[in-house]
Structures are given as C-alpha cells and as structure tokens.
Amino acid sequence: MERVRRSWVTMSAMGEGTKPADPVVTPAGDAPRSVAPRGPVAGSDTDPPAGSGSTPEQSPERSPVTFSLGNRPSLTGIRAPLIVVVLIFHSNFKVFPGAWACLGVFFVLSGFLITTMLATEQQRTGGISLRIFYSRRAVRLLPAVVITIVLILLYAIPVAVFDAANRIWADSAAALFYVADYRSALGSEPTGGFLAQCWSLAVEEQFYLIWAALLFVALRYGNRRLAYALAIGGIVLCAANRMWIVLHAHAWTTAVANRTYYAFDTRADALFLGCLLGLVATGGHLDDWSARAKSLLTAATIASGCALFFIVCAIDLDVRSLPLFWLPVSEVASAVIIVYLVVQPVSPTTRILSLPALVLVGNMSYAMYLFHWPVYVAISPYTVHWGYWQMEAVRLSIIVGLAVASWYLVEQPLLIWRRRTLDPLHAKPAGSPPRPAEVDLPATVAPVAPVTTVTPVEVAPGDVAAALE
C-alpha cells in the first residue's frame, strides 16, 4: 500500500475548494449577515418558482433572495488548518495519518459554495449563465496551474528528472485537462510525480461541468424539488458505486484502493452533499433557528469535530474500512461543521476561524496546495542530505514565498477583474433602487442581494456570496 500512502494528496483546491474563495478582508469580529424573509417567499422551497432556470435573455420574473452568505470569512479561514494538516503529513507521512479527511471538508465546502452561488444567481437574475460560470472557474483555477507547470519545467532544465516524459509531460497534460484523477485511479500516475496533487482538482472540475448543467436544467424545466432529487441521487449513486467496487473485489489491493480513492465517480458524493446543503440554505432552511435547534447543532458540531480529529490522528489511508465507513463519516462531519459556521455566525469557533491571519492563509491555500507537492518532490531525503528541520524550513520558505507572490501578483488581481466583468451577482433585481455601493467597488467589497423586493440590503465587506469560488 506504499504507493497509496505516498501518492495521494488530500486537499481540493478550487477550490474556490479545493481552491480558496476570493479575498475576504473584514475587521475581526464582524458578524456575518444572513437575513431570511418571514413567511413564504417566491424562489424558496415553500413556493418553487416555475421556469426559474430561464436564461437572463428571456427576462423571466425574478425571485427575491431568501439567503445570503454575507460576510462569512470563517468559510475561508477554515481552509487554513486543513492545509497545515496536509503539509505536515506530506512532510514525513507519519504525523496525521488520517489527513485525507481534510478532503471531505474541502469537497463539501466547495459543493456548498458553488451551489449557493448558482442558486442565488438564479434567484437574483431569473437564470443561470453557464458561460459566465465556466469562465469564472477558468479564471480562478487555470493561472495558478499554469504557473506551477512552468516552474516545474524550468526546474527540469538544469536538473535531470528521471522518467521526465511521464512525470512532467504526461502529468502536465493530465493537470491542464483535469483528468489527473483517473490517471491516479487507474495506476498511470508515477510514484513521486510532480503534479500528483492535481487529482482532487480534476474531481472538482469534472463535477462543476456536470452539476452546473444539471442545476441549470432542473431550475429551467423543473423546480427546486428536481434539484434536491439530483443532489440526493448523486450522493446515493457515488457512495453505492464506491462500496460495490470494494465489496465485489477479490481482495483489498493497491489497485482497488486507488480506484475507490482517486476517481470522480467514487468521490463526488462529498460534493453532492455540499450541493444539498447549498439548496437547503438558499431554500431558507438555515435562517432563524430556535435556541434549542442551535444547541443541538452545537452538540453535533462538537461530536463532528471530535470524529474528524480522531480520523486525522488514527485512521490510515490503507485500511479497507476507509471507503466503506470512514469516508462517509468524514463527509457528514464536514457538512455539520459547515452548517454550524453558517447558523452560528458569532460563536467563538466562528470568530477564531474569521481571524485575518487564518483568512489570509485560507485565501492562499489553493496556491500552497499546488506548490507544496512539487517542492516536496524536488527537495526530499532522496535529493538532498540535510537534516529534517533544515529541509522543512527550506521547503516551507519556498512554498509560502511562491504562494504569497501568486496571491498578490496573479490571483488577487485576476479576482478583481473577474468580479468586475464576470460576476452575475452584480446585476440588480428588477425594480430595485440604485445601490450607492455599486460604484467601482474594491476587491474586498461586493454588493449583497436584497432580501426582499422592498428593502435593499447594505453592502457587507468581504461578501463571500460574490467572491465564492
């Protein structure tokens, strides 16, 4: 099982998941804003809009927004401890053997944010623009991937790389075309490949292609009930497929482990679970919880946190029970924690995760994720003869330096441009009064959708809803 241990990478990026959200800069302690209207609202689950998925060009009747992520930097800050766990495990493959569980958090969070963004766009504008959505994804993800590949190629010029045709050129092609997951799942990814981490990005990108189109069709020709059915069906099918592969295998081998761990069709249940949460949120079901319900949620979150901590510290990637039991447990625990951060915006845990330092690391986590693995491969006990701490200091300095440069010089400027040119949530609902904050907003500010057709909502700094993925 050594190949499984050494070739997996636990984090998603896009994250916008796992890849991080756009910049979220807010004074420490600012409370997130999420206000739900009273009574049935068009576009919510109590009154599904007919033909709500129509394209903007058809100018259908638009639905008021029932939920806004608002100012929730904790959803970015939570990425910081996750990427730290990944870096620590990959530095020695001993500490935090269950660091794979971080993947569940990133996948669920990514599905939640993407679905909330698309559903909010539909409620705001009356439709979903697939062209804009896919353009936003490309602008967010591709530049950092291209930078990573270019740096690897520059490294390979003075340094002879063994099996370069496979480890560099084939890896680069798989990363650029987002098929690295099946390259790893089917055993084609070489041990110690420079871009082995891109398998999780491929899972997310394949999911985005499918889910955005499914949600568009569901809201255009059906209603939210159909969207719920698609999300639940995706969870069931992916989980059942993974279990069927394991239970019908003649033995628990490396090939079976790779197939169930890396591939899109066996891992997308976590993303579908996040999508289900996004539909629940935009249906108005995460607003105005009673004190008793919040207390029960807090207890469930503590239990979920303990479960994830136990998994990270004790459950190795090699065990057969991982795809059968521990993966679903980690994903459900991740979903509970995300719901808690949304429903309990001023709790101590949420405030800690909203600290500016954690939010900054969360914003840079996508670049850190991309850069860390090739740096670890290039600087390892097999290539240098340094002490452990000296080697780790050099590794970390390179990773953080590249991530800071990528964030401030490439990613953040592109996010500003993307928001000004490709953000459908800047559109105003029909009949809304002009919003003063819509004048050339800085990168850390975005307009929040009106909660009702009568009362517009002020702009919240660091609005996650407009800077999602």
C-alpha positions as CSV (number, residue, x, y, z in Angstrom):
1,M,0.0,0.0,0.0
2,E,3.1,2.3,-0.1
3,R,2.1,3.9,-3.3
4,V,-1.3,4.8,-1.9
5,R,0.3,6.4,1.0
6,R,2.9,8.4,-0.9
7,S,0.9,9.5,-4.0
8,W,-2.3,10.8,-2.6
9,V,-2.9,14.4,-1.9
10,T,-5.8,15.3,0.4
11,M,-6.9,18.7,-0.5
12,S,-9.2,20.0,-3.1
13,A,-8.5,23.0,-4.3
14,M,-10.8,25.2,-6.2
15,G,-11.0,25.4,-4.8
16,E,-12.6,28.0,-4.9
17,G,-12.5,24.1,-2.6
18,T,-10.1,22.8,-3.1
19,K,-9.3,26.1,-4.3
20,P,-10.0,29.1,-2.0
21,A,-12.5,31.8,-2.2
22,D,-11.8,35.3,-3.4
23,P,-10.3,37.8,-0.9
24,V,-12.2,38.2,2.3
25,V,-10.9,41.1,4.3
26,T,-13.0,42.2,7.3
27,P,-12.5,43.6,10.7
28,A,-12.1,40.8,13.3
29,G,-15.3,40.1,15.0
30,D,-17.7,41.4,12.3
31,A,-20.8,39.3,12.4
32,P,-21.9,37.5,9.3
33,R,-25.2,38.7,7.8
34,S,-27.9,36.3,6.7
35,V,-31.4,37.5,6.9
36,A,-34.4,35.5,5.8
37,P,-37.8,37.0,5.0
38,R,-40.8,36.0,7.0
39,G,-43.4,33.7,5.6
40,P,-43.4,32.0,2.1
41,V,-41.2,33.6,-0.4
42,A,-41.0,33.1,-4.1
43,G,-38.0,31.1,-5.0
44,S,-37.9,29.3,-1.7
45,D,-38.8,25.7,-1.1
46,T,-42.2,26.7,0.1
47,D,-43.0,28.2,-3.3
48,P,-40.8,26.9,-6.1
49,P,-40.6,29.3,-9.0
50,A,-41.9,27.9,-12.3
51,G,-39.3,28.1,-15.0
52,S,-36.9,29.7,-12.6
53,G,-33.9,28.4,-14.6
54,S,-34.6,30.6,-17.6
55,T,-31.7,32.4,-19.1
56,P,-31.4,36.1,-18.4
57,E,-32.1,37.0,-22.0
58,Q,-35.7,35.7,-21.5
59,S,-36.2,38.1,-18.7
60,P,-38.4,35.9,-16.5
61,E,-39.9,37.1,-13.3
62,R,-37.1,37.2,-10.8
63,S,-37.3,35.8,-7.3
64,P,-36.2,37.6,-4.2
65,V,-33.2,36.1,-2.5
66,T,-34.1,34.2,0.7
67,F,-30.5,33.6,1.8
68,S,-27.2,35.4,1.6
69,L,-23.9,34.1,2.7
70,G,-23.0,37.7,3.5
71,N,-19.8,38.4,5.4
72,R,-18.6,34.9,6.5
73,P,-14.8,34.9,6.5
74,S,-14.8,31.7,8.6
75,L,-15.7,29.8,5.5
76,T,-12.3,30.9,4.1
77,G,-10.4,30.7,7.4
78,I,-11.4,27.1,7.9
79,R,-9.1,26.2,5.0
80,A,-6.0,27.3,6.9
81,P,-5.8,24.5,9.5
82,L,-6.7,22.0,6.8
83,I,-3.9,22.9,4.5
84,V,-1.5,22.9,7.5
85,V,-2.5,19.3,8.3
86,V,-1.9,18.3,4.7
87,L,1.6,20.0,4.6
88,I,2.6,18.3,7.9
89,F,1.5,14.8,6.7
90,H,3.2,15.1,3.4
91,S,6.4,16.2,5.0
92,N,7.0,12.8,6.6
93,F,4.0,10.6,6.0
94,K,3.9,9.8,9.8
95,V,2.2,12.6,11.6
96,F,-1.6,12.9,11.0
97,P,-2.0,9.6,9.0
98,G,-5.7,10.5,8.5
99,A,-5.0,13.8,6.9
100,W,-7.1,12.5,3.9
101,A,-10.1,13.5,6.0
102,C,-9.4,17.2,5.2
103,L,-10.5,16.3,1.6
104,G,-14.0,15.8,2.8
105,V,-14.2,19.2,4.3
106,F,-12.9,20.8,1.1
107,F,-15.2,18.9,-1.2
108,V,-18.3,19.5,0.9
109,L,-17.4,23.2,1.3
110,S,-16.8,23.6,-2.5
111,G,-20.2,22.0,-3.4
112,F,-21.9,24.2,-0.9
113,L,-20.4,27.4,-2.1
114,I,-20.9,26.7,-5.8
115,T,-24.5,25.7,-5.4
116,T,-25.2,28.7,-3.2
117,M,-23.7,30.9,-5.8
118,L,-25.6,29.4,-8.7
119,A,-28.9,29.2,-6.8
120,T,-28.5,32.8,-5.7
121,E,-27.8,33.9,-9.3
122,Q,-31.0,32.2,-10.4
123,Q,-33.0,33.9,-7.6
124,R,-31.4,37.3,-8.4
125,T,-31.5,37.3,-12.2
126,G,-34.0,34.6,-13.1
127,G,-31.5,32.3,-14.7
128,I,-28.0,30.8,-14.6
129,S,-25.4,31.7,-17.1
130,L,-23.3,28.6,-17.8
131,R,-20.9,30.7,-20.0
132,I,-20.1,33.1,-17.2
133,F,-19.9,30.3,-14.6
134,Y,-17.3,28.3,-16.6
135,S,-15.4,31.4,-17.4
136,R,-15.2,32.3,-13.8
137,R,-13.9,28.8,-13.0
138,A,-11.2,29.0,-15.7
139,V,-10.0,32.5,-14.5
140,R,-9.8,31.3,-10.9
141,L,-8.1,27.9,-11.4
142,L,-6.0,27.8,-14.6
143,P,-3.5,30.6,-13.9
144,A,-2.0,29.0,-10.8
145,V,-1.9,25.6,-12.5
146,V,-0.1,27.1,-15.5
147,I,2.4,28.8,-13.2
148,T,3.0,25.6,-11.4
149,I,3.7,23.7,-14.6
150,V,6.0,26.4,-15.9
151,L,8.0,26.4,-12.7
152,I,8.3,22.6,-12.9
153,L,9.5,22.8,-16.5
154,L,12.1,25.5,-15.5
155,Y,13.3,23.2,-12.7
156,A,13.7,20.3,-15.1
157,I,16.1,22.3,-17.4
158,P,19.1,22.3,-15.1
159,V,18.0,19.2,-13.1
160,A,17.9,15.8,-14.7
161,V,14.5,14.3,-13.9
162,F,14.1,10.5,-14.1
163,D,11.2,9.4,-16.3
164,A,10.6,13.0,-17.3
165,A,8.3,12.1,-20.2
166,N,5.9,10.6,-17.7
167,R,6.5,12.6,-14.5
168,I,6.5,16.0,-16.2
169,W,4.9,16.0,-19.7
170,A,2.1,13.4,-19.1
171,D,1.5,14.8,-15.6
172,S,1.2,18.4,-17.0
173,A,-1.2,17.3,-19.7
174,A,-3.4,15.5,-17.2
175,A,-3.4,18.5,-14.9
176,L,-4.3,21.0,-17.6
177,F,-7.1,18.9,-19.0
178,Y,-8.3,17.9,-15.5
179,V,-8.1,14.1,-15.9
180,A,-5.5,13.5,-13.3
181,D,-8.0,11.7,-11.0
182,Y,-8.4,8.8,-13.4
183,R,-4.7,8.9,-14.2
184,S,-4.1,8.2,-10.5
185,A,-7.1,5.9,-10.0
186,L,-6.0,3.6,-12.9
187,G,-2.4,3.5,-11.8
188,S,-0.9,5.6,-14.6
189,E,0.4,8.4,-12.3
190,P,4.0,7.7,-11.5
191,T,5.2,7.5,-7.9
192,G,6.6,10.9,-7.0
193,G,5.0,12.7,-9.9
194,F,5.3,16.4,-9.6
195,L,1.6,17.0,-10.2
196,A,0.1,14.1,-8.2
197,Q,-1.9,16.6,-6.2
198,C,-4.0,17.6,-9.2
199,W,-6.2,14.6,-8.9
200,S,-8.5,16.3,-6.5
201,L,-8.7,19.4,-8.7
202,A,-9.8,17.1,-11.5
203,V,-12.6,15.6,-9.4
204,E,-13.9,19.1,-8.6
205,E,-13.7,20.4,-12.2
206,Q,-15.4,17.4,-13.6
207,F,-18.1,17.9,-11.0
208,Y,-18.5,21.6,-11.9
209,L,-19.1,20.7,-15.5
210,I,-21.8,18.2,-14.7
211,W,-23.5,19.9,-11.7
212,A,-23.8,23.4,-13.1
213,A,-25.5,22.0,-16.2
214,L,-27.8,19.7,-14.1
215,L,-28.8,22.6,-11.9
216,F,-29.5,24.8,-14.9
217,V,-31.8,22.2,-16.4
218,A,-33.5,21.5,-13.1
219,L,-34.4,25.1,-12.4
220,R,-35.2,25.9,-16.1
221,Y,-37.5,23.0,-16.8
222,G,-38.4,21.7,-13.4
223,N,-38.1,23.2,-9.9
224,R,-36.1,23.0,-6.7
225,R,-37.5,19.6,-5.9
226,L,-35.8,18.2,-9.0
227,A,-32.6,19.8,-7.9
228,Y,-32.9,18.2,-4.5
229,A,-33.5,14.8,-6.2
230,L,-30.4,15.2,-8.4
231,A,-28.2,16.0,-5.4
232,I,-29.6,13.2,-3.3
233,G,-29.4,10.8,-6.2
234,G,-25.7,11.8,-6.8
235,I,-24.9,11.1,-3.1
236,V,-26.5,7.6,-3.2
237,L,-25.1,6.6,-6.6
238,C,-21.5,7.6,-5.9
239,A,-21.5,6.1,-2.4
240,A,-23.1,2.9,-3.7
241,N,-20.6,2.6,-6.6
242,R,-17.7,3.0,-4.2
243,M,-19.0,0.3,-1.9
244,W,-19.8,-2.0,-4.7
245,I,-16.3,-1.8,-6.1
246,V,-14.8,-2.6,-2.6
247,L,-17.3,-5.4,-1.7
248,H,-17.0,-7.2,-5.1
249,A,-13.2,-7.0,-5.3
250,H,-11.5,-10.4,-4.8
251,A,-9.1,-8.7,-2.4
252,W,-8.2,-5.3,-0.9
253,T,-5.3,-4.4,-3.1
254,T,-3.5,-1.2,-4.1
255,A,-5.4,-1.1,-7.4
256,V,-8.7,-1.3,-5.6
257,A,-7.7,1.3,-3.1
258,N,-6.5,3.7,-5.8
259,R,-9.7,3.1,-7.8
260,T,-12.0,4.0,-4.9
261,Y,-10.0,6.8,-3.5
262,Y,-9.0,8.9,-6.5
263,A,-11.8,8.6,-9.1
264,F,-14.6,11.1,-9.7
265,D,-17.3,8.5,-9.7
266,T,-16.3,7.3,-6.3
267,R,-15.6,10.6,-4.6
268,A,-18.3,13.0,-5.9
269,D,-20.7,12.1,-3.1
270,A,-19.0,14.7,-0.8
271,L,-19.5,17.4,-3.5
272,F,-23.2,16.4,-3.9
273,L,-23.6,16.6,-0.2
274,G,-22.3,20.1,-0.3
275,C,-24.8,20.9,-3.1
276,L,-27.6,19.5,-1.0
277,L,-26.5,21.9,1.8
278,G,-26.5,24.8,-0.7
279,L,-30.0,24.0,-1.8
280,V,-31.2,23.8,1.8
281,A,-29.5,27.2,2.6
282,T,-31.0,29.0,-0.4
283,G,-34.3,27.5,0.3
284,G,-34.4,29.4,3.6
285,H,-33.8,26.5,5.9
286,L,-30.7,27.8,7.6
287,D,-32.3,31.0,8.8
288,D,-34.0,31.8,12.1
289,W,-33.2,28.6,14.0
290,S,-34.6,28.3,17.5
291,A,-32.3,28.3,20.6
292,R,-32.9,24.6,21.1
293,A,-32.1,23.8,17.5
294,K,-28.9,25.8,17.8
295,S,-27.9,23.9,21.0
296,L,-28.4,20.6,19.3
297,L,-26.4,21.8,16.3
298,T,-23.6,22.9,18.7
299,A,-23.5,19.4,20.3
300,A,-23.5,17.7,16.8
301,T,-20.6,20.0,15.8
302,I,-18.6,19.1,18.8
303,A,-19.1,15.4,18.1
304,S,-18.2,16.0,14.4
305,G,-15.0,17.9,15.4
306,C,-14.0,15.0,17.7
307,A,-14.7,12.5,15.0
308,L,-12.6,14.4,12.4
309,F,-9.8,14.8,15.0
310,F,-9.8,11.1,15.7
311,I,-9.8,10.2,12.0
312,V,-6.9,12.6,11.3
313,C,-4.8,11.2,14.1
314,A,-5.6,7.5,13.8
315,I,-7.2,6.3,10.5
316,D,-4.6,5.5,7.9
317,L,-5.3,5.6,4.2
318,D,-4.6,1.9,3.7
319,V,-7.5,0.4,5.6
320,R,-10.3,-1.3,3.8
321,S,-12.9,0.4,6.1
322,L,-12.0,3.8,4.7
323,P,-14.2,3.8,1.6
324,L,-16.9,1.8,3.3
325,F,-17.2,3.7,6.6
326,W,-14.7,6.4,7.4
327,L,-15.1,8.4,4.2
328,P,-18.9,8.9,4.7
329,V,-18.3,9.7,8.4
330,S,-15.7,12.4,7.5
331,E,-18.1,13.9,4.9
332,V,-21.1,14.0,7.2
333,A,-19.0,15.6,9.9
334,S,-17.7,18.2,7.5
335,A,-21.3,19.1,6.5
336,V,-22.3,19.5,10.1
337,I,-19.4,21.9,10.8
338,I,-20.2,24.0,7.7
339,V,-23.8,24.3,8.7
340,Y,-22.6,25.4,12.2
341,L,-20.4,28.1,10.8
342,V,-23.4,29.4,8.8
343,V,-26.1,29.1,11.5
344,Q,-23.8,30.3,14.4
345,P,-22.0,33.3,12.9
346,V,-20.9,34.9,16.2
347,S,-19.8,31.8,18.1
348,P,-16.3,31.6,19.5
349,T,-15.3,29.0,16.9
350,T,-16.6,31.0,14.0
351,R,-14.8,34.1,15.3
352,I,-11.5,32.3,15.7
353,L,-11.7,31.0,12.1
354,S,-12.5,34.5,11.0
355,L,-9.2,35.9,12.3
356,P,-7.4,37.9,9.5
357,A,-4.3,35.6,9.6
358,L,-6.4,32.5,9.1
359,V,-8.4,34.1,6.3
360,L,-5.2,35.1,4.5
361,V,-3.8,31.6,4.7
362,G,-7.2,30.3,3.6
363,N,-7.1,32.6,0.6
364,M,-3.6,31.4,-0.3
365,S,-4.3,27.7,0.4
366,Y,-5.0,26.9,-3.3
367,A,-1.6,28.1,-4.3
368,M,0.1,26.5,-1.3
369,Y,-1.6,23.2,-2.3
370,L,-0.4,23.4,-5.9
371,F,3.1,24.4,-5.0
372,H,3.8,22.2,-2.0
373,W,3.9,18.8,-3.7
374,P,6.4,19.6,-6.4
375,V,8.6,21.3,-3.8
376,Y,8.4,18.2,-1.6
377,V,9.3,16.0,-4.6
378,A,12.2,18.2,-5.6
379,I,13.6,18.7,-2.0
380,S,13.4,15.4,-0.2
381,P,15.7,13.0,1.6
382,Y,16.3,11.3,-1.7
383,T,17.6,14.5,-3.4
384,V,19.3,16.4,-0.5
385,H,21.2,15.3,2.6
386,W,20.0,17.8,5.1
387,G,18.6,17.4,8.5
388,Y,14.8,17.1,8.8
389,W,14.2,20.6,10.3
390,Q,16.6,22.3,7.9
391,M,14.9,20.6,4.9
392,E,11.4,21.6,6.2
393,A,12.5,25.2,6.7
394,V,13.7,25.4,3.1
395,R,10.6,23.7,1.8
396,L,8.2,25.9,3.8
397,S,10.1,29.1,2.8
398,I,9.7,28.2,-0.9
399,I,6.1,27.2,-0.6
400,V,5.0,30.3,1.3
401,G,7.1,32.6,-0.9
402,L,5.6,31.3,-4.1
403,A,2.0,31.3,-2.6
404,V,2.4,34.9,-1.5
405,A,3.7,36.0,-4.9
406,S,1.0,34.1,-6.7
407,W,-1.8,35.5,-4.5
408,Y,-0.8,39.2,-4.6
409,L,0.6,39.3,-8.1
410,V,-1.6,37.0,-10.1
411,E,-4.7,35.6,-8.3
412,Q,-5.9,38.7,-6.5
413,P,-5.7,41.0,-9.5
414,L,-7.5,38.4,-11.6
415,L,-10.2,38.0,-9.0
416,I,-10.7,41.8,-9.0
417,W,-11.0,41.7,-12.8
418,R,-13.2,38.7,-12.7
419,R,-15.6,40.2,-10.3
420,R,-16.0,43.4,-12.3
421,T,-16.5,41.6,-15.6
422,L,-17.9,38.1,-14.9
423,D,-19.9,38.4,-11.7
424,P,-23.6,37.9,-12.4
425,L,-24.5,38.7,-8.8
426,H,-23.7,42.4,-9.6
427,A,-27.0,42.5,-11.5
428,K,-29.8,44.3,-9.7
429,P,-33.3,42.7,-9.3
430,A,-36.0,44.3,-11.4
431,G,-37.4,47.5,-9.7
432,S,-34.6,47.7,-7.2
433,P,-33.4,51.2,-6.3
434,P,-29.7,52.0,-7.2
435,R,-27.2,50.9,-4.6
436,P,-24.5,53.5,-3.8
437,A,-22.0,50.8,-3.1
438,E,-22.1,49.6,-6.7
439,V,-19.6,52.3,-7.8
440,D,-16.3,50.8,-8.6
441,L,-16.1,48.5,-5.6
442,P,-12.7,47.5,-4.3
443,A,-11.7,43.8,-4.2
444,T,-12.9,43.3,-0.7
445,V,-16.4,44.6,-1.1
446,A,-19.3,43.3,-3.1
447,P,-22.9,44.1,-3.2
448,V,-25.3,41.9,-1.3
449,A,-28.6,40.9,-2.8
450,P,-31.7,42.5,-1.4
451,V,-33.5,40.2,1.0
452,T,-36.9,41.3,-0.2
453,T,-38.2,43.2,-3.2
454,V,-38.9,46.2,-0.9
455,T,-35.8,46.6,1.3
456,P,-32.4,46.6,-0.3
457,V,-29.5,45.3,1.9
458,E,-26.3,47.3,2.5
459,V,-23.0,46.0,1.2
460,A,-21.1,43.8,3.6
461,P,-17.3,43.9,3.3
462,G,-15.8,40.6,2.3
463,D,-19.1,39.3,0.9
464,V,-18.5,35.6,0.3
465,A,-21.6,35.3,-1.9
466,A,-20.0,37.4,-4.6
467,A,-16.5,36.0,-4.2
468,L,-17.3,32.4,-3.8
469,E,-15.2,30.2,-5.9
